[in-house]
Amino acid sequence: MLEAILIVFVVVVALVSLAQLLLLGLLIYLVWKLKGIVSRVPSQVSPVLQSAQQTATAVQGTANFMATRAAGPLIRMLALIAATERFVQVLVGSRRRA
């Protein structure tokens, strides 16, 4: 009876060892693949960073254009309208202020 338990124990230990060996091989393979992927990353990151820089420059140009060509004149026009309205109120004698 003790001999049968010993044989079962040896078989179980052998199977566990085999499973560990397979897992170690899988781990080595995955690390090797990961090394290949990581080595390609810098060459793929550079174009993405360049594209992001171009986009940021375009957005900055658009914002500057909108500020100088659209928002600035609109603000000046609205300020002139408000000043004219207030001037007319003062001339007419209206004390109500909007």
Rosetta blueprint (number, residue, H / E / L):
1 M L
2 L H
3 E H
4 A H
5 I H
6 L H
7 I H
8 V H
9 F H
10 V H
11 V H
12 V H
13 V H
14 A H
15 L H
16 V H
17 S H
18 L H
19 A H
20 Q H
21 L H
22 L H
23 L H
24 L H
25 G H
26 L H
27 L H
28 I H
29 Y H
30 L H
31 V H
32 W H
33 K H
34 L H
35 K H
36 G H
37 I H
38 V H
39 S H
40 R H
41 V H
42 P H
43 S H
44 Q H
45 V H
46 S H
47 P H
48 V H
49 L H
50 Q H
51 S H
52 A H
53 Q H
54 Q H
55 T H
56 A H
57 T H
58 A H
59 V H
60 Q H
61 G H
62 T H
63 A H
64 N H
65 F H
66 M H
67 A H
68 T H
69 R H
70 A H
71 A H
72 G H
73 P H
74 L H
75 I H
76 R H
77 M H
78 L H
79 A H
80 L H
81 I H
82 A H
83 A H
84 T H
85 E H
86 R H
87 F H
88 V H
89 Q H
90 V H
91 L H
92 V H
93 G L
94 S L
95 R L
96 R L
97 R L
98 A L
